[in-house]
Amino acid sequence: MNTADTFYREAISYLTTRTPPDFEAAVPLLRQAAQAGHAESAFQLAGCLLQGLGISADRQAGIRLMQQAAGSG
């Protein structure tokens, strides 16, 4: 398992094992994994950006990341 996968799995655990999901803890991990080329992390981070979950909403950045994720995985 590479580092991006590790960041992604940890981020997803913050989103799936906590009630309510801890977006503020997950977003930095998703960002690190996405920057390392992890397509699913980019997709998840894009959703957070579009909805303002754990990060300030940024529609343009969210759309750009969504397109990046779609193109790479």
Secondary structure, 3 states (H helix, E strand, C coil): CCHHHHHHHHHHHHHHCCCCCCHHHHHHHHHHHHHCCCHHHHHHHHHHHHHCCCCCCCHHHHHHHHHHHHHHC
